[in-house]
């Protein structure tokens, strides 16, 4: 009897299956999905928060001629969205100017007041021509760009600067 005749063919091992995946991979996938949902929600909240500001900027930066009353109405509309309606609705003239200036950082207050003071004070006087509409429009755009709509973030920023 031939000893080589007793040899059998080499058998390959059975193919290793990739399923089920180890628990670590499931945890990693769960963490990635959770972080993605969290980031998506943060982005959507931020977009929702700044939507009114963008609408007001678009209205004020349009090419059409806006009167001082329309510009003030746009500013008040924006303020009522972000701040207390009771505080903003009754304001006019100097009170409105001071309220809007208080929402700016110290370095921006003077520039806003010089751009908008005449228009806000003379807005309620009868006049044939709206002399200060352009100044008020540029002041309103400046205010929308630099105003502190989220006081909590400003308080954090100030505490970091100290």
Phi, psi and omega in degrees: 000137184271124181293336180286338180288336181282346181289142178251163178297154178287129178261129176284147178293160180294144181298135180281129181277142181272351179251142000280148180287149180297154185299328179299320179292322177296320178294320177297316178298317179297319179295318180296316179296317179298315179295320179298317178295318179299312180296318179300316179296320178298316179297316181293322177295318180297317178299319180294322181294320184265005182299315182293322178298316179297319179296317179295318178297319179297317180295318183284333181268004178290163184284344183289151179281118177256142177280166179298323180295321178293322179293316178296321178297321178294318177297316180295321178300316178295316180297318181294335178286323186259335183240179183294127180299323181295327180286323191271322191301321185272357184283144173203164176052234183297323180298317179294318179301314180294321179297314180295320180295326179294337180276358179259158173288160187304320184289344181259348186299312185298317181295318179296317182296319179294326180286326192248348188301308183299317182294318181290327180282319184268002183298324187267008176267148181284127179209148179282328183241138178272089188293326190254014185297317181295318178297317180295323180296316178292323176295321180293318176297319177299316180295317180297327180285324189249356183290152179265092182278342184238088188299331180297318179294325179293321179295322178294318180297318179295321180293330177287328180286334181287000000 
